[in-house]
């Protein structure tokens, strides 16, 4: 095992955000003795513990403002930590910002010679290195011009070529590779691979292009809100990161709805607020409260049939102070903040109907991106009443299944209540969940919820898409008609893409797609079928066979994504990420892997247009 070159222990960085420039100046001089509203503190990093070994290639991913760049600046000694310690045993070369270390009025040649001199490279050796740098950056015509006349891409090429001409012990790169064109980006990646694999350089890379980074790095660290969320192999972290986009979008929509409800309740000009706050106020001291209720199937539950719900009640002892009747066309309206949420990005309710004499509405397993049902419940709890609080849910026990119930108070943080356990009794049942009284005392502040645990995300195949049509299996068949993961270049390959139609209202020509990736990110080939009409009232399931008589991919391990999209998806796609795109019916992202042995005459990483045929077969529903 190689030696540790970077060790961070309880690393924390806090920035002061000053309310006036004067306070920054006074603090710089040491005259700002007390805060008194002069600044607020922002934790860019909080208690980070990390070890990086020699030769590792580590990518840091996360949203803007997550703390990635701050961490690299600490490793590069550009800034110092507020608390904690960093031990670095090797010399660090950093490409953090464009133009750092280069004087804009000096020529490219003068900047390079100055940079090399700082590294102790002078004289004839410096001239030889300069020639290599100019050749790699392809700036022969401009090297004697001032850097301020360079385009952003030209400056980036010169910086990168200069920084990597001497083999660094630790190379730190913060997004600067994304500035250049595709040709130079590929050329730079090859240089980095050479340094890391051939010279033992340790690479620390901050990027938003997680797929390109996966072809270069063997370790991914996901940072969010200043903390390490996940530290694992590229595939595991990317899977978790992709699925988190869906959970983050759900969280954003939920917080927005809770915030709007809070504003409405406390708006003295609002008639709705007056009605809610005045309810029961004559007899006791009350306080208006709002809760966001969410129900979703437990992980692994075979949720393919609708589940009926009749009502939701908030109780204080036996006193009901909020009620939602699922059988009525009730939603947050002018006379009540309580009600079901019908936005397909948040919830998947069906139409109201009557079941066994009881008003009901179904939780649908298909037809929406959201794999959950949601509602808002608003009412006035009695603050001086010592009775316990509870949420009571009435549902129809139609088949064995478990459904998770979460409640979200105004701060947006999930409070798990437990599960609704169905056993298949074919009867209505009521499930009662106790609630913490503190939820109803007052509206909590809208703070950013930190330290979410996303480690579980991506470790199992997650539901993505509306599931009107669902992928059931993808099998790779060799020339002996056997399922296999190993193939030889030039041999025939068949892919059996099986599906099930869950929504009988579907009637379209969906697009079945198989995409082959090399090194998790480089798209090599795509196979498609979009000619077959599926009528959900007639078709229950089927198979699309992709037949490649001569499979021409070169040697290597390929990951395969299987997907089903709505008809016309590629012409009318909204541009949303696939985990929150309503045009996606189902997708298994890079969930399959095949190993190709043998060589072909194709250039490395070429995008291949492959000859193949497709065959569609379907199974009709029982009459």
VEXROLO-442265 format. One line per field, with one value per residue (C-alpha): residue in three letters; residue number from 0; y, z negated, x negated. Coordinates in Angstrom, 2 decimals. Each point is the difference from the previous one (the first is absolute). Layout:
N
code: ala, ...
pos: NUM, ...
v: Y, ...
w: Z, ...
u: X, ...
END
This chain:
623
code: unk, unk, unk, unk, unk, unk, unk, unk, unk, unk, unk, unk, unk, unk, unk, unk, unk, unk, unk, unk, unk, unk, unk, unk, unk, unk, unk, unk, unk, unk, unk, unk, unk, unk, unk, unk, unk, unk, unk, unk, unk, unk, unk, unk, unk, unk, unk, unk, unk, unk, unk, unk, unk, unk, unk, unk, unk, unk, unk, unk, unk, unk, unk, unk, unk, unk, unk, unk, unk, unk, unk, unk, unk, unk, unk, unk, unk, unk, unk, unk, unk, unk, unk, unk, unk, unk, unk, unk, unk, unk, unk, unk, unk, unk, unk, unk, unk, unk, unk, unk, unk, unk, unk, unk, unk, unk, unk, unk, unk, unk, unk, unk, unk, unk, unk, unk, unk, unk, unk, unk, unk, unk, unk, unk, unk, unk, unk, unk, unk, unk, unk, unk, unk, unk, unk, unk, unk, unk, unk, unk, unk, unk, unk, unk, unk, unk, unk, unk, unk, unk, unk, unk, unk, unk, unk, unk, unk, unk, unk, unk, unk, unk, unk, unk, unk, unk, unk, unk, unk, unk, unk, unk, unk, unk, unk, unk, unk, unk, unk, unk, unk, unk, unk, unk, unk, unk, unk, unk, unk, unk, unk, unk, unk, unk, unk, unk, unk, unk, unk, unk, unk, unk, unk, unk, unk, unk, unk, unk, unk, unk, unk, unk, unk, unk, unk, unk, unk, unk, unk, unk, unk, unk, unk, unk, unk, unk, unk, unk, unk, unk, unk, unk, unk, unk, unk, unk, unk, unk, unk, unk, unk, unk, unk, unk, unk, unk, unk, unk, unk, unk, unk, unk, unk, unk, unk, unk, unk, unk, unk, unk, unk, unk, unk, unk, unk, unk, unk, unk, unk, unk, unk, unk, unk, unk, unk, unk, unk, unk, unk, unk, unk, unk, unk, unk, unk, unk, unk, unk, unk, unk, unk, unk, unk, unk, unk, unk, unk, unk, unk, unk, unk, unk, unk, unk, unk, unk, unk, unk, unk, unk, unk, unk, unk, unk, unk, unk, unk, unk, unk, unk, unk, unk, unk, unk, unk, unk, unk, unk, unk, unk, unk, unk, unk, unk, unk, unk, unk, unk, unk, unk, unk, unk, unk, unk, unk, unk, unk, unk, unk, unk, unk, unk, unk, unk, unk, unk, unk, unk, unk, unk, unk, unk, unk, unk, unk, unk, unk, unk, unk, unk, unk, unk, unk, unk, unk, unk, unk, unk, unk, unk, unk, unk, unk, unk, unk, unk, unk, unk, unk, unk, unk, unk, unk, unk, unk, unk, unk, unk, unk, unk, unk, unk, unk, unk, unk, unk, unk, unk, unk, unk, unk, unk, unk, unk, unk, unk, unk, unk, unk, unk, unk, unk, unk, unk, unk, unk, unk, unk, unk, unk, unk, unk, unk, unk, unk, unk, unk, unk, unk, unk, unk, unk, unk, unk, unk, unk, unk, unk, unk, unk, unk, unk, unk, unk, unk, unk, unk, unk, unk, unk, unk, unk, unk, unk, unk, unk, unk, unk, unk, unk, unk, unk, unk, unk, unk, unk, unk, unk, unk, unk, unk, unk, unk, unk, unk, unk, unk, unk, unk, unk, unk, unk, unk, unk, unk, unk, unk, unk, unk, unk, unk, unk, unk, unk, unk, unk, unk, unk, unk, unk, unk, unk, unk, unk, unk, unk, unk, unk, unk, unk, unk, unk, unk, unk, unk, unk, unk, unk, unk, unk, unk, unk, unk, unk, unk, unk, unk, unk, unk, unk, unk, unk, unk, unk, unk, unk, unk, unk, unk, unk, unk, unk, unk, unk, unk, unk, unk, unk, unk, unk, unk, unk, unk, unk, unk, unk, unk, unk, unk, unk, unk, unk, unk, unk, unk, unk, unk, unk, unk, unk, unk, unk, unk, unk, unk, unk, unk, unk, unk, unk, unk, unk, unk, unk, unk, unk, unk, unk, unk, unk, unk, unk, unk, unk, unk, unk, unk, unk, unk, unk, unk, unk, unk, unk, unk, unk, unk, unk, unk, unk, unk, unk, unk
pos: 0, 1, 2, 3, 4, 5, 6, 7, 8, 9, 10, 11, 12, 13, 14, 15, 16, 17, 18, 19, 20, 21, 22, 23, 24, 25, 26, 27, 28, 29, 30, 31, 32, 33, 34, 35, 36, 37, 38, 39, 40, 41, 42, 43, 44, 45, 46, 47, 48, 49, 50, 51, 52, 53, 54, 55, 56, 57, 58, 59, 60, 61, 62, 63, 64, 65, 66, 67, 68, 69, 70, 71, 72, 73, 74, 75, 76, 77, 78, 79, 80, 81, 82, 83, 84, 85, 86, 87, 88, 89, 90, 91, 92, 93, 94, 95, 96, 97, 98, 99, 100, 101, 102, 103, 104, 105, 106, 107, 108, 109, 110, 111, 112, 113, 114, 115, 116, 117, 118, 119, 120, 121, 122, 123, 124, 125, 126, 127, 128, 129, 130, 131, 132, 133, 134, 135, 136, 137, 138, 139, 140, 141, 142, 143, 144, 145, 146, 147, 148, 149, 150, 151, 152, 153, 154, 155, 156, 157, 158, 159, 160, 161, 162, 163, 164, 165, 166, 167, 168, 169, 170, 171, 172, 173, 174, 175, 176, 177, 178, 179, 180, 181, 182, 183, 184, 185, 186, 187, 188, 189, 190, 191, 192, 193, 194, 195, 196, 197, 198, 199, 200, 201, 202, 203, 204, 205, 206, 207, 208, 209, 210, 211, 212, 213, 214, 215, 216, 217, 218, 219, 220, 221, 222, 223, 224, 225, 226, 227, 228, 229, 230, 231, 232, 233, 234, 235, 236, 237, 238, 239, 240, 241, 242, 243, 244, 245, 246, 247, 248, 249, 250, 251, 252, 253, 254, 255, 256, 257, 258, 259, 260, 261, 262, 263, 264, 265, 266, 267, 268, 269, 270, 271, 272, 273, 274, 275, 276, 277, 278, 279, 280, 281, 282, 283, 284, 285, 286, 287, 288, 289, 290, 291, 292, 293, 294, 295, 296, 297, 298, 299, 300, 301, 302, 303, 304, 305, 306, 307, 308, 309, 310, 311, 312, 313, 314, 315, 316, 317, 318, 319, 320, 321, 322, 323, 324, 325, 326, 327, 328, 329, 330, 331, 332, 333, 334, 335, 336, 337, 338, 339, 340, 341, 342, 343, 344, 345, 346, 347, 348, 349, 350, 351, 352, 353, 354, 355, 356, 357, 358, 359, 360, 361, 362, 363, 364, 365, 366, 367, 368, 369, 370, 371, 372, 373, 374, 375, 376, 377, 378, 379, 380, 381, 382, 383, 384, 385, 386, 387, 388, 389, 390, 391, 392, 393, 394, 395, 396, 397, 398, 399, 400, 401, 402, 403, 404, 405, 406, 407, 408, 409, 410, 411, 412, 413, 414, 415, 416, 417, 418, 419, 420, 421, 422, 423, 424, 425, 426, 427, 428, 429, 430, 431, 432, 433, 434, 435, 436, 437, 438, 439, 440, 441, 442, 443, 444, 445, 446, 447, 448, 449, 450, 451, 452, 453, 454, 455, 456, 457, 458, 459, 460, 461, 462, 463, 464, 465, 466, 467, 468, 469, 470, 471, 472, 473, 474, 475, 476, 477, 478, 479, 480, 481, 482, 483, 484, 485, 486, 487, 488, 489, 490, 491, 492, 493, 494, 495, 496, 497, 498, 499, 500, 501, 502, 503, 504, 505, 506, 507, 508, 509, 510, 511, 512, 513, 514, 515, 516, 517, 518, 519, 520, 521, 522, 523, 524, 525, 526, 527, 528, 529, 530, 531, 532, 533, 534, 535, 536, 537, 538, 539, 540, 541, 542, 543, 544, 545, 546, 547, 548, 549, 550, 551, 552, 553, 554, 555, 556, 557, 558, 559, 560, 561, 562, 563, 564, 565, 566, 567, 568, 569, 570, 571, 572, 573, 574, 575, 576, 577, 578, 579, 580, 581, 582, 583, 584, 585, 586, 587, 588, 589, 590, 591, 592, 593, 594, 595, 596, 597, 598, 599, 600, 601, 602, 603, 604, 605, 606, 607, 608, 609, 610, 611, 612, 613, 614, 615, 616, 617, 618, 619, 620, 621, 622
v: 0.00, 3.42, 2.68, 2.69, 3.35, 2.04, -0.42, 2.31, -0.23, 1.76, 2.60, 3.03, 3.25, 2.85, 3.17, 3.26, 1.72, 3.67, 2.22, 3.03, 0.37, 2.13, -2.95, -2.10, 2.73, 0.39, -3.74, -0.13, 2.56, -1.79, 2.82, -1.98, -1.26, -1.25, -1.14, 2.06, -0.85, 0.88, -3.41, -3.48, -3.18, -2.55, -3.46, -0.88, -3.21, -1.74, -2.76, -1.61, -3.09, -1.32, -1.97, -0.05, -2.34, 0.45, -0.67, 0.16, 1.79, 1.64, 1.94, 2.36, 0.52, 1.90, 3.01, 3.58, 1.27, -3.49, 0.63, -1.81, 2.96, 1.10, -3.43, 0.16, 3.50, -1.34, -2.85, 2.55, 2.28, 2.87, 0.43, -1.27, -2.01, 1.51, -3.15, -3.51, -1.02, -0.94, -2.08, 0.11, -1.90, 0.82, 3.12, 1.25, 1.53, 1.66, 1.17, 1.72, 3.13, 1.24, 2.25, -0.75, 0.61, 1.57, 3.74, 1.31, 2.59, -2.50, -2.09, -3.70, -0.68, 2.28, -1.59, -3.52, 0.86, 1.71, -3.01, -2.45, 2.18, -0.31, -3.77, 0.30, -0.66, 2.57, 0.40, -2.49, -2.43, 2.75, 0.72, -3.68, -0.17, 3.15, -1.65, -3.00, 2.26, 2.08, -3.13, -1.60, 3.21, 0.64, 3.70, 0.39, 3.16, 1.64, -0.91, 3.42, 1.91, 1.34, -2.50, 2.64, -0.37, -3.77, -1.48, -1.94, -3.28, 1.07, 1.07, -3.28, -2.02, 1.91, -0.37, -3.71, -0.71, 2.00, -1.55, -3.55, 0.33, -0.88, -3.19, 1.17, -2.07, 1.12, 1.61, 2.00, 1.01, 2.02, -0.11, 1.78, -2.87, 0.81, 3.28, -1.47, -1.64, -3.73, -0.68, 1.65, -1.49, -3.48, 0.91, 1.27, -3.14, -2.09, 2.15, -0.46, -3.76, -0.12, 1.96, -2.12, -3.43, 0.42, 2.46, -0.68, 3.44, 0.33, 1.71, 2.07, 1.11, 2.16, -0.36, 0.11, -2.41, -3.15, -2.27, 1.34, -0.17, -3.66, -0.85, 1.57, -0.44, -3.19, 1.64, 2.44, 2.22, 1.71, 3.17, 1.76, 2.88, -0.22, -3.69, -3.20, -1.81, -2.96, -1.27, -3.07, -1.33, 2.19, -2.16, -0.13, 3.73, 0.97, -2.23, 1.61, 3.50, -0.51, -1.23, 2.81, 2.49, -1.42, 0.17, 3.56, 1.08, -1.57, 1.77, 3.35, -0.33, -1.08, 2.92, 2.43, -1.28, 0.14, 3.52, 1.20, -1.55, 1.72, 3.36, -0.49, -0.95, 3.02, 2.52, 2.12, 1.20, -3.57, -1.16, -3.59, 0.82, 1.74, -3.00, -2.49, 2.02, 0.89, -3.59, -1.22, 3.07, 1.02, -3.01, -0.48, 1.32, -1.43, 0.13, -0.63, -2.75, -1.46, -3.46, -1.54, -3.73, -2.39, -3.72, -2.19, -3.74, -1.62, -0.83, -3.32, -0.05, -1.36, 3.09, -0.66, 0.30, 3.07, 0.41, 1.77, 2.70, 1.51, 2.61, 1.68, 1.48, 2.04, -0.69, 1.54, -2.66, -0.72, 3.57, 0.22, 3.24, -0.79, -2.38, -0.94, -2.09, -1.74, -0.71, 3.70, 2.24, 1.64, 1.76, 3.09, 2.62, 3.31, -1.46, -2.31, -0.44, -3.75, -2.35, -2.45, 1.05, -0.83, 1.37, -2.99, 1.04, -0.54, -2.47, -2.65, 0.01, -1.54, 1.17, 0.04, -2.84, -2.11, -3.36, -2.18, 3.04, 2.03, 2.97, -0.80, 0.91, -2.24, 0.28, -0.84, -1.93, 1.53, 3.23, 2.42, 0.58, 0.08, -3.44, 1.34, 1.71, 3.25, 2.37, 3.11, 0.01, 3.30, 0.53, 1.71, -2.14, 0.97, 0.93, -0.49, -3.36, -2.80, -2.65, -1.91, 0.74, -2.57, -0.43, -2.53, -1.40, -2.13, -2.28, -3.12, -3.15, -1.50, -1.95, -0.59, 3.09, 2.61, 3.75, 2.49, 3.07, 3.18, 3.32, 3.29, 2.99, 3.49, -0.39, -2.65, -2.75, -3.44, -1.67, -3.71, -1.21, -3.68, -2.21, -0.92, -3.80, -1.66, -3.77, -0.46, -0.13, 1.79, 2.34, 3.65, 0.54, 2.94, 0.57, 2.43, 1.67, 1.99, 3.46, 2.06, 2.99, 2.29, -0.17, 2.08, 2.56, 2.52, 0.36, -0.91, 1.99, -1.02, -1.17, -1.97, -3.64, -1.27, -3.37, -1.90, -3.58, -0.89, -3.04, -2.34, 1.64, -1.82, -3.22, -1.55, 0.54, 2.98, 0.82, 2.76, 1.07, -0.27, -3.83, -0.01, -2.57, -1.69, -1.83, -3.53, -1.42, 0.49, -3.12, -0.22, -3.16, -1.49, -2.03, -3.25, 1.65, 0.13, 2.95, 1.33, 3.00, -0.94, 0.44, 0.09, 2.84, -0.95, -2.65, 0.37, 1.51, 0.21, 2.09, -0.98, 3.09, -1.08, 2.36, 0.09, 2.43, 1.28, 2.83, -1.26, 3.54, 0.00, 0.21, 1.07, -1.10, 0.17, 0.15, -2.97, 0.92, -1.83, 2.23, -1.47, 1.89, -0.49, 0.88, 0.99, 3.28, -0.27, -0.70, -2.54, -1.25, 0.27, -2.50, 1.18, -1.32, 2.34, -1.52, -2.10, 1.26, -1.07, 0.19, -0.56, -1.27, -2.90, -0.57, -1.16, -0.64, -0.68, -0.27, 2.07, -2.04, 1.93, -2.27, 0.92, -2.61, 1.24, 1.85, 2.35, 1.59, -0.32, -1.66, 1.35, 0.15, 1.86, 1.22, 0.03, 2.23, -1.30, 2.54, 0.50, 3.53, 1.56, 0.27, 3.16, 0.31, 1.03, 2.65, 1.56, -0.77, 2.75, -0.18, -1.18, -2.54, -3.49, -0.76, 2.82, -0.08, -0.88, -1.27, -2.97, -3.12, -2.11, -0.08, -2.23, 2.29, -1.86, -3.00, -2.71, -0.94, -2.07, -0.98, 0.03, -1.92, 0.41, 2.98, 1.97, 2.69, 2.86, 2.99, 0.14, 1.39, 0.42, 0.43, -2.95, -0.16, -3.69, -2.24, -1.73, -1.21, 0.12, -2.32, 0.89, -2.51, 0.53, -1.95, 1.02, 0.54, -2.64, 0.85
w: 0.00, 1.01, -2.57, -1.12, 1.65, -1.32, -3.33, -1.16, -3.56, -1.15, 2.69, -0.28, 1.94, -1.03, 2.04, -1.42, 2.13, -0.90, 0.16, 0.97, 1.63, -2.98, -2.37, 2.17, -0.13, -3.78, -0.52, 2.21, -2.27, -3.13, -1.11, 0.29, -3.58, -0.02, 2.69, -0.74, 3.38, 1.89, 1.64, 0.22, 0.18, 2.81, -0.44, 3.37, -1.47, -3.22, -1.76, 3.13, -0.57, 3.03, 1.04, 3.53, 1.00, 2.52, 3.58, -0.70, 2.52, -1.98, 1.38, -2.24, 1.12, -1.34, 0.61, 0.25, -3.46, -1.45, -1.17, 2.70, 1.08, -3.60, -0.80, 2.92, -1.01, -3.46, 1.51, 2.16, -2.99, 1.74, -3.14, -3.57, -1.94, -2.81, -2.02, 0.49, 1.62, 3.40, 0.50, 3.50, 0.66, 3.71, 2.12, 1.44, 3.45, 0.28, 2.94, -1.93, 1.93, 3.48, 0.11, -3.52, -0.13, 3.48, 0.45, 2.59, 1.40, 0.51, 3.13, -0.06, 0.32, -2.92, -2.23, 0.76, -0.62, -3.29, -1.09, 0.81, -1.85, -3.14, 0.35, 0.40, 3.76, 1.76, 2.96, 2.84, -1.82, -0.37, 3.75, 0.79, -2.34, 1.59, 3.43, -1.37, -1.67, 3.13, 2.12, -2.39, -0.41, 3.77, -0.52, 2.31, 1.61, -3.27, -2.55, 0.34, -0.47, -3.40, -1.84, -0.29, 3.76, -0.32, 0.12, -3.06, 1.76, 1.05, -3.54, -1.36, 2.46, -0.92, -3.73, 0.23, 2.21, -2.31, -3.21, 1.25, 1.79, -3.25, -1.51, -3.12, -3.17, -0.51, 2.82, -1.05, 2.73, -0.59, 3.08, 2.26, 2.51, 0.81, 1.61, 3.07, 3.07, 0.26, 1.81, -2.62, -2.85, 1.33, 0.49, -3.59, -1.36, 1.78, -1.60, -3.45, 0.51, 0.95, -3.10, -2.34, 1.46, 1.24, -2.47, -3.21, -0.25, -2.44, 1.62, -1.78, 2.46, -0.61, 2.76, 0.87, 2.91, -2.06, 3.04, 1.48, -3.42, -0.34, 2.96, -1.82, -3.74, -2.04, -3.08, -0.34, -3.00, -0.07, -2.13, -0.98, -2.44, -1.07, -0.93, 1.71, 0.99, 1.86, 0.59, 2.25, 3.52, 2.95, 0.85, -3.52, -0.58, 3.43, -0.47, -3.37, 1.36, 2.98, -2.17, -2.49, 2.72, -0.19, -3.80, 0.06, 2.48, -2.19, -3.01, 1.85, 1.01, -3.50, -1.67, 2.48, -0.82, -3.76, 0.30, 1.98, -2.58, -2.83, 1.73, 0.60, -3.62, -1.39, 2.54, -1.95, 3.27, 0.98, -0.53, -0.15, -2.81, -1.97, 0.32, -1.07, -2.87, -1.39, -0.01, -3.58, -1.35, -2.18, -2.27, -0.23, 1.02, 3.44, 2.44, 3.74, 1.28, 3.41, 0.84, 3.29, 0.03, 2.44, 0.58, 2.19, 0.47, -2.08, 1.96, 1.78, -0.19, 3.19, 0.50, 3.29, -1.04, -1.36, -3.76, -1.27, -2.68, -1.56, -2.58, -2.08, -3.47, -2.41, -3.57, -3.37, -2.33, 1.67, 1.25, 3.76, 1.14, 3.62, 2.44, 3.66, 1.77, 2.97, 1.60, 0.50, 2.61, -2.84, 0.42, -1.58, 0.92, -1.07, -2.90, -1.37, 0.11, -0.54, 2.92, 2.41, 2.25, 3.66, 1.51, 1.85, -1.08, -3.64, -0.06, 1.99, -1.01, 2.16, 0.44, -2.86, -0.12, -2.46, -1.31, -2.12, -0.86, -1.04, 1.91, 1.21, 2.28, 1.24, -0.41, 3.59, 0.78, 3.49, 1.89, -1.91, -0.90, -3.67, -1.60, -2.94, -1.07, -1.95, -1.74, -2.16, -3.40, -1.79, -3.27, -3.39, -2.88, -3.60, -1.63, -3.56, 0.70, -1.38, 2.24, 2.37, 3.72, 2.73, 3.75, 1.04, 3.55, 1.48, 2.86, 1.77, -0.69, 3.50, 0.17, -2.16, 0.08, -2.22, 0.47, -1.77, -1.59, -0.45, -1.41, 0.78, -2.34, 1.36, -0.28, 2.72, -1.85, 0.28, -3.13, 0.65, -1.69, 0.93, 2.58, 1.09, 0.06, 2.38, -0.07, 2.59, -2.20, 2.65, -2.67, -1.01, -2.85, -2.12, -0.96, -2.81, -0.37, -3.16, 0.67, -2.04, -1.49, 0.83, 3.65, -0.86, -2.39, 2.57, 3.51, 0.11, 2.02, 3.54, -0.59, 2.48, -1.00, -0.20, -0.31, 2.09, 0.38, 3.68, -0.47, 0.65, 3.30, 3.11, -1.82, 1.25, 3.29, -0.59, 1.72, 2.57, 2.49, 0.14, 0.28, 2.45, 1.70, -2.22, 0.82, -1.41, 1.23, 2.43, 1.12, 2.19, 2.16, 1.65, 3.22, -1.78, -1.08, -3.66, -2.37, -0.51, -1.08, 2.15, 3.77, 2.70, 2.48, 3.26, -1.48, 0.15, -3.00, -0.77, -2.73, -1.31, -1.42, -1.94, -1.22, -1.73, 0.67, -3.33, 1.26, 2.17, 1.30, 1.86, 3.78, 1.73, 1.71, -2.88, 0.61, -1.28, -0.38, -0.87, -0.51, -0.33, -2.05, -0.31, -3.35, -1.29, 1.92, 3.63, 2.14, 2.62, 1.57, -0.20, 1.20, 0.38, 0.89, 0.42, 2.72, -2.07, -1.24, -3.53, -1.00, -3.75, 0.21, 2.16, -0.81, -3.46, 0.65, 2.73, 1.21, 2.34, 1.45, 1.17, 2.33, 0.92, 2.51, -0.47, -3.24, 0.73, -3.34, -0.96, -3.07, -3.36, -2.60, 1.04, -2.15, 1.55, -0.73, 0.90, 0.33, 1.27, 1.01, 1.12, 3.72, 1.31, -3.11, 1.84, 2.02, -2.88, -3.13, -2.64, -0.78, -3.56, -1.48, 0.65, -3.63, 0.01, 3.69, 0.66, 3.47, -1.54, -0.38, -1.63, -0.05, -1.44, 0.10, 0.67, -1.78, 2.29, 0.88, 2.79, 0.63, 3.59, 0.89, 3.17, 2.11, 2.91, 2.27, -1.49, -1.64, -3.79, -1.41, 3.45, 0.13, 2.00, 2.42, -0.19, 2.33, -1.81, 0.41, -2.43, -0.53, -2.11, -1.61, -2.52, -2.27, 0.06, -3.10, -0.98, 1.34
u: 0.00, -1.36, -0.75, 2.42, -0.82, 2.97, 1.74, 2.79, 1.27, 3.20, -0.62, 2.31, 0.04, 2.30, 0.42, 1.31, 2.63, -0.10, 3.06, -2.14, -3.45, -1.05, 0.39, -2.30, -2.63, 0.31, -0.23, -3.10, -1.65, 1.17, 2.34, 3.25, 0.21, 3.61, 2.37, 3.15, 1.44, -3.17, -0.22, 1.42, -2.03, 0.18, -1.51, -1.50, -1.46, 0.90, -1.97, -1.45, -2.15, -1.83, -3.07, -1.44, -2.78, -2.77, 1.08, 3.72, 2.20, 2.79, 2.96, 1.97, 3.59, 3.00, 2.18, -1.27, -0.86, -0.36, -3.59, -2.01, -2.13, -0.52, -1.43, -2.45, -1.07, -0.78, -2.03, -1.86, -0.67, 1.78, 2.08, -0.34, 2.59, 2.05, -0.56, -1.29, -3.26, -1.47, -3.11, -1.53, -3.22, -0.49, -0.19, 3.31, 0.50, 3.41, 2.12, 2.75, 0.97, -0.73, -3.05, -1.20, -3.76, -0.10, -0.50, 2.42, -2.43, -2.82, -0.24, 0.72, -3.74, -0.87, 2.65, -1.19, -3.68, 0.97, 2.05, -2.80, -2.51, 2.12, -0.39, -3.77, 0.02, -2.20, -2.33, -0.04, 2.31, 2.60, -0.18, 0.49, 2.97, 1.43, -0.05, 1.91, 2.56, 0.60, 0.36, 2.48, 2.04, -0.16, -0.77, -3.00, 1.43, 0.99, -2.68, -1.66, 3.28, 1.23, 2.18, 2.74, 0.54, 0.65, 3.44, 1.15, -0.69, -3.51, -0.85, 1.29, -2.10, -3.15, 0.66, 0.65, -3.00, -2.26, 1.30, -0.44, -3.35, -1.76, 1.38, 1.87, 0.25, 3.60, 2.00, 3.07, 2.44, 3.18, 2.26, -2.47, 0.02, 3.60, -1.02, -1.70, 1.42, 0.69, -3.26, -2.20, 2.04, -0.73, -3.66, -0.19, 1.61, -2.63, -2.75, 1.56, 0.28, -3.67, -1.02, 2.13, -0.61, -3.54, -1.49, 1.95, 1.60, 2.90, 2.99, 2.65, 2.69, 3.07, 2.57, 3.68, -0.49, 0.21, 0.04, -3.23, -1.64, 0.96, -2.23, -2.94, 0.50, 0.23, 1.50, 2.90, 0.76, 3.38, 0.16, 3.21, 0.47, -3.64, 0.05, -1.04, 3.18, -1.45, -3.55, -0.14, -0.56, 1.11, 3.02, 1.40, -0.41, 1.38, 3.04, 0.68, -0.63, 2.34, 2.84, -0.56, 0.98, 3.50, 0.10, -1.39, 2.69, 2.68, -1.50, 0.01, 3.66, 1.00, -1.80, 1.54, 3.49, -0.64, -1.41, 3.03, 2.33, -1.87, 0.24, 3.70, 0.69, -1.80, 1.25, 2.50, 1.49, 0.93, 3.57, -1.19, -2.42, 2.74, 2.30, -2.66, -1.41, 3.41, 1.26, 0.54, -1.82, 2.96, -0.33, -3.73, -3.35, -0.82, -2.87, 0.28, -2.28, -0.73, -1.34, -0.98, 0.89, -1.70, 0.63, -2.20, -0.53, -2.70, -3.17, 0.41, 3.83, 1.59, 2.16, 1.79, 3.68, 1.84, 0.55, 3.14, 0.03, 3.11, -0.97, -2.72, 0.63, -2.11, 1.11, -0.70, 1.31, 3.34, 0.39, -0.32, -1.63, -0.84, 1.70, -0.45, 2.65, -1.62, 3.38, 0.73, -1.61, -1.91, -3.31, -1.56, 2.59, 1.44, 1.95, -2.68, -3.75, 0.47, 0.37, -1.56, -2.87, 0.58, -3.20, -1.52, -3.49, 1.00, 2.83, 1.87, 3.66, 2.71, 3.58, 2.53, 2.50, 2.02, -1.28, 2.27, 2.09, -3.03, -1.43, -3.51, -2.85, -2.83, -3.74, -0.98, -3.19, -0.31, 0.51, -2.25, -3.64, 0.95, 0.10, 2.00, 3.22, 0.00, 2.38, -0.02, 1.73, 0.60, 1.84, -0.05, -1.28, 0.78, -3.30, 1.26, 1.64, -2.24, 1.56, -2.28, -0.08, 0.50, 0.42, 2.70, 0.04, 2.77, -1.07, 1.28, -2.05, 0.17, -3.30, -3.11, -2.19, -1.67, 0.15, -2.26, 1.62, -2.05, 1.11, -1.75, 0.44, -0.74, -3.79, 0.27, -1.85, 1.57, 1.37, 0.65, 3.17, -0.09, 1.70, 3.51, -0.10, 2.43, 0.52, 2.76, 3.12, 2.11, 1.38, -0.28, -2.43, -1.15, -3.63, -0.79, -3.42, -0.95, -1.46, -2.44, 1.81, -2.91, 1.04, 3.07, -1.45, -1.18, -1.30, -3.66, -2.49, -0.83, -3.54, -2.08, 0.19, -3.57, -1.59, 2.52, -1.10, -0.05, -2.24, 2.91, 0.89, -1.08, -0.87, 3.22, 1.79, 2.29, 3.26, -0.40, 2.66, 3.78, 0.00, 2.91, -2.24, -2.58, -3.24, 0.14, -3.31, -2.88, -1.88, -3.09, 0.02, -3.09, -0.32, 0.91, 3.29, -1.11, 0.16, -3.53, -2.08, -3.05, -0.23, -2.66, -0.38, 1.66, 2.29, 3.80, 1.76, 3.70, 1.59, 3.43, 1.68, 3.12, 2.70, 3.39, 2.86, 1.34, 2.21, 2.89, 0.57, -3.33, 0.28, -3.20, -3.20, -2.50, -3.75, -2.01, -3.69, -3.21, -3.05, -3.51, -2.60, -3.74, -1.58, 3.47, 0.10, -1.10, 3.05, -1.00, 3.21, 3.77, 2.61, 3.61, 3.45, 2.97, 2.20, 2.43, 3.37, 0.93, 3.67, 0.18, 3.57, -1.19, -3.69, -1.10, -3.71, -2.52, -3.57, -2.17, -2.88, -3.06, -1.97, -3.61, -1.29, -3.57, -0.64, -2.89, -0.93, -3.66, -1.46, 1.08, 2.75, 3.14, 2.86, 3.46, 2.99, 3.46, 2.79, 3.54, 1.05, 3.26, 0.61, -1.69, -2.20, -3.17, 1.82, 1.93, -2.03, 0.26, -3.71, 0.65, -2.38, 1.30, 0.89, 2.59, 1.01, 3.63, -0.95, -1.82, 2.14, -2.72, -3.79, -2.71, -3.02, -3.30, 1.51, -1.38, -3.56, -1.54, -3.62, -1.28, -3.15, -2.04, -1.03, 1.41, -1.40, 1.99, -1.60, 0.20, 3.27, 1.56, 3.77, 1.23, 2.93, 0.82, 1.99, 2.83, 3.54, 2.92, 2.94, 3.05, 2.34, 2.79, 2.33, 3.67, 2.07, 2.51, 3.46
END
